[in-house]
Amino acid sequence: MQLLQRRPLPPQLTRVRLGGLLPLLVILAVLLVLVTVRQPDFLAPASLMSFLGRSAPIILLAAGQYFVIVSGEFDLSVGSLVTAQVVVAARLIDSDPSRTWPVVLVMLAGGVLVGLVNGLITTRLRVPSFITTLGMFLILVGAVYLWSNGAPKGGLSEEFRRFGRRAFEDVPVLDRIPYALLVLLVLATLAVLLMRSDFGRVLVAVGDNPRTAELSGARVRRTRTIAFMLSGLAAAIAAILIGGYSGVSFQAGAGLEFGAITAVVLGGVALGGGRGSVVGAMLGALTLELLFTLMNFYGVSGALRPTVQGAIILFAVAVSTRRFTSR
């Protein structure tokens, strides 16, 4: 294990971090210019802070998805997990402020538990993660519809909703700082630090070559299970923010699993695992949200979002495959 922990990051991972982010930053800058041209006050502090606060959930989901994908797996259950968490939270809180924090803890524990189940089924029973998490997706959707009799019940307290909709007001220069943005900054920092730790190195090594990592002493199954648990935890936190901002709906998490995967791929992370950075994944999510904002400003139908996501995945994977197979 010591040999693996002390081993430097693979050269290809370093190249992705240093060179792979530059094109993404250029795209992000171009989109920012286009949005500003269409909506000149977009860069006003209050408007920009609101945009970043609204983008926090998908950025967190992309970070969680990154842990799974870089380890060589997939998690298709996060969208349904978000929906289930929001609907269940409304039913449990039932507009009672005193239930807010106990329910928040239940949501966090539930997210970790779903991730644990996904990880154990994938690693112990050797069911492909695509099938495992697709099955979990369907189980969660069916369970929440059955439990709520087809219609969300109860309500979220104002104490709960402040995470997604409130902000620190009258802040010098920035005008306002959404609570969601502060949550994002703290968790993004923790994600970066985690990937710089021994666990992060092992996670990348497992995704790059699980057999070699195992021979070097890495506990491959445990590492991948932890990655799924981190993804579930990220989904639970995203559900708290989405519930606060958008309220209770069976559409709360619809399509978010594909949005997160698109963001990760756009951020330069290889779908086969072992390459890419968590910073790239989060920047990919921010770029995707900015693209959708631009589409909205120009009156492009939101129905085209899945089409755009599919095109991005195909293009990014094709470019990544060509780049790495030519080396």
N, C-alpha and C positions, 0 to 999 in steps of 0.2 A: 504493500500500500504506500509506503514511503516513497518508493521509486516513482509511482504514478503521481503523487502529490507534488513532488519536487520537479517533475518534468515540465519544461517550458511549453507554452501553448503551441499547437501545431502551426507551422509557417502559413498554411493556407488560411487559418483563422485570423492571423494577424493581418494578412493582406485584405481580407474582407473588412476588417475593422477600419483600416487606414484608407484603403482605396475604394471600398464598396460604398462608403457613406457619402463620398463626394458627389457622385451623380444624383443621389437622393436629395442632398442639400441644394443642389442646383435646381432640381425639379420643384422643391419646396419654395425656393426663392422666386422662381418664375410664377408659380401659382399665386404666391403672395402678391406679386406685382399685378397680376391679372385681376385678382379680387379687389385690390386697392383701386385700380383703374375703374372698375365697375361700381365699387362702393367706397368712395374716398374716405369715409369716416371709419372704415373697418379697423384701421390701425390706431384709432383713438383708444386710450387706455381702457376705458370702461367696456368698449366693444370687444377689444382683443382679449381682455380678461374673461369676459363672458364666453367667448368662443373656446378658450382654453379650458374653462370649467365644464362646458358641455362636452368637450372632447375627452375628458378624463376617463369615463367608463371604457371606451373602446381602446384607449391607450393602455389601461390596466389589463384588459382582456388580451391585448396583443402581447404584453409582457408575460402573462400567464401561459399563453399559447406558445410563446417562444421557448419556455423551459421544456415543454413537451416535445416540440418539433426538433429542437437542437439535440435532444436525446434520441431522435430517430423514430418518434411516434406521432400520433395525431390525437386531438381532442375535439370531437364534434358535438359534445354534450353541453358546452358552456352556454349556448343561447337558450336552450330549454331550462338549464339550471337557473339562469337569471330570471326567466319567466316564473318558474316554480317558486323561487325565493321571494319575489315581489308579491305574488298572489298569496302565498302562505303567510308572509309577514302581515299583510293587511287583515287576514282572517284572525291571526293571533293577537295583534295589537288592538284591532277593533276600535280605533280612535282613542284609546286609553293611553295617555302619556306615561303612566307608571309602568307600562309593559314594554316601553321602547327599548331600553338597554338589555333586558333579558332576551328579547326577540332578536336584537342585533347579535348577541352572543350565540343564539341558536342558529342564526343564518351563517355565521362564520364557521361554526362547528359542522353544520350541514354541508357547506361547500367543501370543507376538508374531507368529510366522510365520503361524499360522492367521488372525489378525486382518489381517495384510498381504494374504494371499490373498483373504480376504473383501472387503477394501477395493479391491484392484485389479480384481477381477471386477466389483464394483458400479460403480466409477467409470470404469474403462477400457473394459470391455466393455458397460457400460450395462445390466447385468442388474439388475432390481429387487432391493434388499437382502433383501426378504422371501424371494424365490426363492433367492438366493445362499446365504444363511445356513441356509435349510431344507435345501438340497442339501448344505451342509457338515455339518449335523447328521446327515443320513443316511449320508454318507461316513464320518464319525468313528465312528458306532455300528457300521456294517458292518465297518470296518477293525479296530476293537478286538476285536470278536467273532472275526473271522477270525484275527487275530494270536495271540489267547489260546486258540483252539480252543473257545470257548464257556464257559470257566471261568477266573476269575482265577488266576494262578500267581505264585509267589514270595511276598514279604512285605516290609512296610515296617519299617525299622529303628527302634529306640527313639529314635535321634538325629533321625530324620525326624518321628516321631509327637509329639515333645515340642512342636512348634509348635502343634498343635491341642489337646493335652490337658494340658500342663504349665502351671505358674503360679509366680510369685514368691510364696512363702508368708510368713506372719507379718508382713505389711505393716501398719504402724500404721493404725488406723481402718478401712481397706478389707479387712483380713484377708488377702486374696490378690488378685493381679492376673494374670489369664491372659496368656500370651504372645500369644495371638490378639488380645486387646484392645489390647495395645501396638502390634501390627502394624497394626490397624485405625486407631488414633489417628494414627499416623505417616502412613499412606497417605491418610486422610481429610483431614488438614491439607494434604498435597501436592495433593490434588484441588481443594481450595478455592483454594489459591494459584494453581494452574494456570488455573482459571476466572477469576481476577482479573487474569491476565496478558493480553498481546496475543493469544496463541493462543486464550484463552477468549472474548475479544470477537469474534474472527474466526469461531470455531466457532458462536457464537450467531447471528451475522450470516448465516452460510451456511445455517443451518437456517431462519432467518426469511425470507430471500429470496435464494436462491443466485445468481440472475441479477444482482441489484443488487450483491451482494457481489463477484461476478466483475468487474463493471464498475468497482468501486471498487479493484480490484487484488488481491483475495483469490484464493489458489490453492485453489479449491473442491475439486478432486479430491484434492489432497494432504491438505487439512484433514480431509476425511471418511475418507481412508485411515488417517490417524493416529488418528482416533477409534475405528476398528475395531481397530487395534493396541492401544490402551489397554484396550478391552473384553477382548481376548484375554489381555492381561497380567493384568488383574483376575481373569479366570477361572482362570488358572494359579495365582495366589496363593491364591484361594479353594480350589482343589483341594488345595494343600499343607495348608491348615488342616482341610479336610474329611477328607482321608486320615488326618491325625493324630488327629482326634477320633473318626471313625466306622470307620476301617479300609477294607479293600479290598472293593468291591462294584460290580457292574454298575449298581446303583441309586444310586451315589454322587451323580450329578448329575441324576438324573431329575426333570424338572419345574422345575428351577432357572431356566431361561430365562423361563418364564411368571411365576415368583415375582419375578424381577428386573423384568420389565416391569410387573407389578402394582404393585410398590413405587414405581417411577418415576412411574407415572400417579397413584398415591395421593399422591405427594409434590408434585403440582401441575404436572408437566412435560407440555407439550402433545405428543401423539403426532406431530403434523405438524412438530415442530421449532421452534426459535427462541424458546421460552418455557420458563421454569422454572429452578431452581437445583439444583446438585449436593447442597447441604445438604438441600433438600426431598426429593430422591431417597433419600438415606441415612436421613432421618427416616421416610420412607414405608416403608422396609424394616424399620426398628425397630418401627414401628407394626404392620406385618403380622405380625412375629414375636410381638409381644405379644398380638395377637388370636388367633393360633394357640395360644399358651400358655394363654390364657383358655379357649379351646375345649377344650383338653386337660384343664384342671382341672375343667371341668364335665362331662367324660365324653363330649363330642361326638366322633363318629367322625372320624378323620383322612381318611377317604375323601371328606369334604365339602370338603376344602381347595381342590381345583380349582373347585368350585362357588362357593365364597366369592371366589376370585380372579377368576373370570369376572364375578361380580356387581359386584365393586369396579371392574373395568376399565370395564364398561358404564356404571355410575353416574358414575364420575369423568370419563369422556370426555363424557358427556351434559351434566354440570354445567359442565365447562370450555368445551365448544362453545357452550352457551347464554350463558355469561358473556362470552365474547369476541366473539360475533356481535352481542351487544346493545350493544356499545360503538362 
